[in-house]
Amino acid sequence: MLSAFRKVWATNVNKSIIVAVVLLGVLPLIPYVPHAIAIDVLIFGLLALGYNIVQGHMGQVSFGLAAFFGLGAYFAGLFAYHVDIPSSAAWIWLILSVAATGVVAFGMGAVVLRRRGAYFALTNLAFLQMFYYIILQLKDITGGDDGIWGISTPTFGAIQLTPMSLYYLCFVVFVVCLLLMKRMILDSPSALVLHAIRQDEARAQSLGYNVYGQMLKAYTLSGVFSGVAGAMYFLEMQYIGLSYLHWSLNGEVIAMVMLGGSGTFIGPLLGAAILIVLKDVVSMYTIHWMIIVGVLIMVVILRMREGILGAFKSLRF
């Protein structure tokens, strides 16, 4: 039974991944699609996929996701600004920033995973606010309220980061992260364990599974992928500021996951793309775009409990 479920699930996921990668590969070549929008789809799509590990696969809602996105951006920016590493070796500080974010995610997860439900969500939020305050106070290092502008554009070997080359650099990083996420979350024994934990944590514990260890692993991976998204966002903006750690980012990413389909593998990416494009298009016609986008999000979430991807899968032709 479980092997049959895994086989069908893996087949559907592989098809979704192939379609997503092909579409993203040609996205910046489509007329009237700005490179900034295309890059944001990759970055926030990865962020939504990372958050979906916690909400969709682990069954917990977190209000501290922005911590890892912001820290990934800050670590990358601070390494580039303060540490004397040649810009041609940008991959070194990029790896260091992601590794540092992973260490923070592991330590934070070890604490917050001792609680569940609302306590878990609010403990994450408390950590987020703590990081926000620390960065605000370390003005000599982080720039405080003003952030740090004018950080020199890094290069990756002979690659100069033009908008097009930056997109395909982010695209390669995105695809690598997507495949790693599939390997670590879906194609490993952790996939069924996380599914069992989401359905009935007490029963999974009684069956002998290391519930805390599996959840800590998933939480840390979520933080690492969110940190990668943050580091790529720094590459795009060449700026670090407290807006990266703002609590409102959590609500935006939760909306992306719910739009696309929480618990599906590729759904959050779809939700991120829809929300980013929708915001850009509607804001061109009215300054009240937030009201319109908010109403549309509520309609989709209320009418499509499994998100847009879930609604597509339920159609019969």
C-alpha positions as CSV (number, residue, x, y, z in Angstrom):
1,M,0.0,0.0,0.0
2,L,2.7,2.5,1.0
3,S,4.9,1.5,-1.9
4,A,2.1,2.0,-4.4
5,F,1.3,5.4,-2.8
6,R,4.9,6.5,-3.0
7,K,5.2,5.3,-6.7
8,V,2.1,7.3,-7.8
9,W,3.1,10.4,-5.7
10,A,6.7,10.3,-7.1
11,T,5.4,10.1,-10.7
12,N,3.1,13.1,-10.3
13,V,5.9,15.1,-8.5
14,N,8.4,14.3,-11.2
15,K,6.1,15.5,-14.0
16,S,5.4,18.7,-12.0
17,I,9.1,19.4,-11.5
18,I,9.8,18.9,-15.2
19,V,7.0,21.3,-16.2
20,A,8.1,23.9,-13.6
21,V,11.8,23.7,-14.6
22,V,11.0,24.1,-18.3
23,L,8.6,27.0,-17.8
24,L,11.1,28.8,-15.5
25,G,13.9,28.2,-18.0
26,V,12.1,30.2,-20.7
27,L,10.4,32.7,-18.3
28,P,12.8,35.7,-18.9
29,L,12.6,35.1,-22.7
30,I,8.9,35.7,-22.7
31,P,8.1,39.3,-24.0
32,Y,6.8,41.8,-21.5
33,V,8.1,39.8,-18.5
34,P,10.6,42.0,-16.6
35,H,13.7,40.4,-15.4
36,A,13.0,41.6,-11.8
37,I,9.7,39.9,-11.8
38,A,11.2,36.6,-13.2
39,I,14.0,36.7,-10.5
40,D,11.4,37.3,-7.7
41,V,9.4,34.3,-8.9
42,L,12.5,32.1,-8.4
43,I,13.5,33.7,-5.0
44,F,10.1,33.8,-3.4
45,G,9.2,30.5,-5.0
46,L,12.1,28.9,-3.2
47,L,11.2,30.7,0.0
48,A,7.6,29.3,-0.3
49,L,8.9,25.8,-1.0
50,G,11.1,26.0,2.0
51,Y,8.3,27.2,4.3
52,N,6.1,24.4,2.9
53,I,8.4,21.9,4.6
54,V,7.2,23.2,8.0
55,Q,3.6,23.8,7.2
56,G,2.7,21.4,4.4
57,H,4.9,18.4,5.3
58,M,5.4,18.8,9.0
59,G,1.9,20.3,9.8
60,Q,3.1,23.3,11.9
61,V,2.5,27.0,11.2
62,S,5.5,29.3,11.8
63,F,5.5,33.0,12.1
64,G,9.3,33.2,12.1
65,L,10.2,32.2,8.6
66,A,11.4,35.8,7.7
67,A,14.2,35.2,10.2
68,F,16.0,32.8,8.0
69,F,15.3,34.8,4.8
70,G,16.5,37.9,6.4
71,L,19.5,36.3,8.0
72,G,20.5,34.7,4.7
73,A,20.5,38.1,3.1
74,Y,22.3,39.8,6.0
75,F,25.0,37.2,6.3
76,A,25.6,37.4,2.5
77,G,25.6,41.2,2.5
78,L,27.8,41.5,5.6
79,F,30.3,38.9,4.3
80,A,30.5,40.9,1.0
81,Y,30.8,44.2,2.8
82,H,33.0,43.6,5.7
83,V,35.1,40.5,4.9
84,D,38.0,40.8,2.5
85,I,37.0,38.1,0.0
86,P,37.7,38.7,-3.7
87,S,34.5,39.4,-5.5
88,S,35.4,36.7,-8.0
89,A,35.1,34.2,-5.2
90,A,31.6,35.2,-4.4
91,W,30.5,31.6,-4.1
92,I,32.7,31.3,-0.9
93,W,30.7,33.9,1.1
94,L,27.5,32.7,-0.4
95,I,28.1,29.2,1.0
96,L,29.3,30.7,4.3
97,S,26.1,32.8,4.6
98,V,23.9,29.7,3.9
99,A,25.9,27.6,6.4
100,A,25.6,30.3,9.1
101,T,21.8,30.5,8.5
102,G,21.6,26.7,8.8
103,V,23.4,26.8,12.2
104,V,20.9,29.4,13.4
105,A,18.0,27.4,12.1
106,F,19.2,24.2,13.9
107,G,19.6,26.1,17.2
108,M,16.3,27.9,16.9
109,G,14.6,24.6,15.9
110,A,16.0,22.9,19.0
111,V,14.1,25.4,21.1
112,V,10.8,26.1,19.2
113,L,10.1,22.4,18.5
114,R,9.5,21.8,22.1
115,R,6.1,23.4,21.6
116,R,3.2,22.9,19.2
117,G,0.4,24.8,17.7
118,A,0.0,28.5,18.6
119,Y,2.9,28.2,21.1
120,F,5.2,27.0,18.3
121,A,4.1,29.8,16.0
122,L,4.5,32.6,18.6
123,T,7.9,31.3,19.8
124,N,9.1,31.5,16.2
125,L,7.7,35.1,16.1
126,A,9.6,35.9,19.3
127,F,12.9,34.8,17.8
128,L,12.2,36.8,14.7
129,Q,11.6,40.0,16.7
130,M,14.8,39.2,18.7
131,F,16.9,39.0,15.5
132,Y,15.2,42.2,14.3
133,Y,16.1,44.1,17.5
134,I,19.7,42.7,17.5
135,I,20.3,43.9,13.9
136,L,18.7,47.2,14.7
137,Q,21.1,47.8,17.6
138,L,24.3,46.7,15.8
139,K,24.4,49.9,13.8
140,D,28.2,49.9,13.2
141,I,28.0,46.5,11.6
142,T,24.5,46.2,10.1
143,G,23.7,49.8,9.4
144,G,20.7,49.7,11.7
145,D,17.6,51.4,10.4
146,D,19.3,52.6,7.2
147,G,20.8,49.2,6.3
148,I,23.8,49.1,4.0
149,W,23.6,50.4,0.4
150,G,26.2,50.3,-2.4
151,I,27.6,46.9,-1.7
152,S,29.8,46.1,-4.7
153,T,28.3,43.7,-7.2
154,P,30.0,40.3,-6.9
155,T,31.1,38.1,-9.8
156,F,31.2,34.4,-10.0
157,G,34.4,33.6,-11.8
158,A,34.1,35.2,-15.3
159,I,30.3,35.7,-15.0
160,Q,29.3,39.3,-14.7
161,L,25.9,39.7,-13.0
162,T,23.7,41.3,-15.7
163,P,20.0,41.0,-15.1
164,M,19.9,38.0,-17.5
165,S,22.9,36.2,-16.1
166,L,21.6,36.9,-12.6
167,Y,18.4,35.2,-13.5
168,Y,20.1,32.1,-14.8
169,L,22.4,32.0,-11.8
170,C,19.4,32.1,-9.5
171,F,17.7,29.5,-11.8
172,V,20.6,27.1,-11.5
173,V,20.6,27.5,-7.7
174,F,16.9,27.1,-7.6
175,V,16.9,23.8,-9.6
176,V,19.7,22.4,-7.4
177,C,17.7,23.3,-4.2
178,L,14.6,21.9,-5.8
179,L,16.3,18.5,-6.5
180,L,17.9,18.5,-3.0
181,M,14.5,19.2,-1.4
182,K,12.9,16.4,-3.4
183,R,15.7,14.0,-2.4
184,M,15.8,14.9,1.3
185,I,12.0,15.4,1.9
186,L,10.2,13.2,-0.6
187,D,12.6,10.4,-1.7
188,S,13.9,9.6,1.7
189,P,12.3,7.7,4.6
190,S,11.7,11.0,6.2
191,A,8.8,11.7,3.7
192,L,6.5,9.0,5.2
193,V,7.6,9.7,8.7
194,L,6.7,13.4,8.3
195,H,3.4,12.4,6.8
196,A,2.7,10.2,9.8
197,I,3.7,13.0,12.2
198,R,1.4,15.5,10.5
199,Q,-1.5,13.0,10.7
200,D,-1.0,11.8,14.3
201,E,2.2,12.8,16.1
202,A,1.4,10.7,19.2
203,R,0.8,7.6,17.2
204,A,4.1,8.2,15.2
205,Q,5.9,8.5,18.5
206,S,4.3,5.2,19.8
207,L,5.5,3.4,16.7
208,G,9.1,4.2,17.7
209,Y,9.9,7.1,15.3
210,N,12.2,9.8,16.5
211,V,9.6,12.6,16.1
212,Y,11.7,15.4,17.6
213,G,14.7,14.4,15.5
214,Q,12.8,14.2,12.2
215,M,11.0,17.5,12.9
216,L,14.3,19.2,13.7
217,K,15.9,17.9,10.5
218,A,12.9,19.2,8.5
219,Y,12.9,22.6,10.3
220,T,16.7,23.0,9.7
221,L,16.3,22.2,6.0
222,S,13.5,24.7,5.8
223,G,15.7,27.4,7.3
224,V,18.6,26.5,5.0
225,F,16.5,26.8,1.8
226,S,15.0,30.1,3.1
227,G,18.5,31.3,3.7
228,V,19.5,30.5,0.1
229,A,16.5,32.6,-1.0
230,G,17.6,35.4,1.2
231,A,21.2,35.3,-0.1
232,M,19.9,35.4,-3.7
233,Y,17.6,38.3,-2.9
234,F,20.7,40.2,-1.7
235,L,22.4,39.5,-5.0
236,E,19.4,41.0,-6.8
237,M,19.0,44.1,-4.6
238,Q,22.7,44.7,-3.5
239,Y,21.3,46.0,-0.3
240,I,20.5,44.7,3.2
241,G,17.8,46.3,5.4
242,L,15.4,45.5,8.2
243,S,12.5,45.0,5.8
244,Y,14.0,41.6,5.1
245,L,13.2,40.7,8.7
246,H,9.7,42.2,8.9
247,W,6.9,40.0,10.3
248,S,4.6,40.9,7.4
249,L,6.8,38.7,5.1
250,N,5.5,35.6,7.0
251,G,1.9,36.4,6.1
252,E,2.8,36.9,2.4
253,V,4.6,33.6,2.2
254,I,1.8,31.7,4.0
255,A,-0.6,33.2,1.4
256,M,1.7,31.9,-1.4
257,V,1.7,28.4,0.1
258,M,-2.1,28.4,0.6
259,L,-2.7,29.7,-2.9
260,G,-0.6,27.1,-4.6
261,G,-1.5,24.2,-2.3
262,S,-0.1,23.5,1.1
263,G,1.4,20.0,1.3
264,T,1.9,19.6,-2.4
265,F,5.5,19.7,-3.6
266,I,5.4,22.2,-6.4
267,G,2.2,24.1,-5.4
268,P,3.9,26.8,-3.3
269,L,6.0,27.8,-6.3
270,L,2.8,28.2,-8.4
271,G,1.3,30.3,-5.5
272,A,4.4,32.5,-5.4
273,A,4.4,33.1,-9.1
274,I,0.7,34.0,-9.2
275,L,0.9,36.4,-6.2
276,I,4.0,38.2,-7.5
277,V,2.6,38.6,-11.0
278,L,-0.8,39.6,-9.6
279,K,0.7,42.3,-7.4
280,D,2.7,43.7,-10.2
281,V,-0.2,43.8,-12.7
282,V,-2.9,45.1,-10.3
283,S,-0.6,47.8,-8.9
284,M,-0.2,49.2,-12.4
285,Y,-3.9,50.2,-12.5
286,T,-4.7,51.2,-8.9
287,I,-3.0,52.3,-5.7
288,H,-5.5,50.2,-3.8
289,W,-4.1,47.0,-5.2
290,M,-3.6,45.5,-1.8
291,I,-7.4,45.3,-1.3
292,I,-8.0,43.7,-4.6
293,V,-5.2,41.1,-4.2
294,G,-6.4,40.4,-0.6
295,V,-9.9,39.7,-1.7
296,L,-8.8,37.4,-4.5
297,I,-6.5,35.5,-2.1
298,M,-9.4,35.0,0.3
299,V,-11.7,33.8,-2.4
300,V,-9.2,31.2,-3.6
301,I,-8.3,30.0,-0.1
302,L,-12.0,29.7,0.9
303,R,-13.2,28.1,-2.3
304,M,-10.1,25.9,-3.0
305,R,-9.1,24.3,0.3
306,E,-6.2,22.4,-1.4
307,G,-5.1,25.5,-3.3
308,I,-4.9,26.1,-7.1
309,L,-2.8,23.0,-7.8
310,G,-5.1,20.8,-5.8
311,A,-8.1,22.2,-7.7
312,F,-6.4,21.4,-11.0
313,K,-5.7,17.8,-9.8
314,S,-9.4,17.3,-8.9
315,L,-10.6,18.2,-12.4
316,R,-11.6,15.3,-14.6
317,F,-11.4,15.7,-18.4
